[in-house]
Amino acid sequence: APKKAKKKVEGGSNVFSMFEQTQIQEFKEAFTIMDQNRDGFIDKADLRDTFAALGRLNVKNEELEDMVKEAPGPINFTVFLTMFGEKLKGTDPEETILNAFKIFDPEGKGHIKADYIKEMLMTQADRFSQEEINQMFAAFPPDVSGNLDYKNLCYVITHGEEKD
């Protein structure tokens, strides 16, 4: 008997169609790491153990409950992936983020002086704290000339880190 062809899912209803295969594999690895008791679900105990493995002890019960409550039910891999899909759907397209940075780069050099962007982020609109500035520069250090490569920053925001 001929083998039945797998039915191709139409439209965007399937969460697995939102991501590339490599991204799904990375999410699966993260899920497996977080599913500390290997029961196929992430629960409060798994989250507590994951935080402990990352060196954060004494996580409040309410904080863990709030995280678990974000899911519509028990968190299996499909629910986990769906939750990430919903979080990422809110990310602006790369062009929108680039255009925001271009306001600070009228000559179109592709980079901004780190001191200037720090001053803008700490004094305008939703002000960054010193800690948030430190986190940003730790993740995206300025080059030796003190410039922030915002094109690379935008790419990472919208596509994730590049793997070697």
C-alpha angles and dihedrals in degrees: 000000000000116000116252114248113239110253111249113229112238125214127003099297093105111082090208090065090060094069138050117249092253091053091050089051091051091049089049090053091049091048091050091050091050094045090079096171092045095230095131094253135086112225137164093279091052091050092048090050091047092052090047090051088054090051098257108125128175096038108178116252090230091056091053092045091051090053093049090046090060087074121079089229141328110355109240121160095274092051090046091052092045091053091053090047091054092048093048094045088071092059113109117243115267092250092057092051091045091051090053090055092044088066086071092045106057092164091055095233093149093238138071130209106263092222090054095049090045090054092047093048093049098045107033134069113318095017120218119227120231088255092055090049090050091050092050094049091045089056095038109024117195116248123255090277091056095253126140113220097220095178089063090043091054091048092053092046091054103031106025128237118325115244119223 
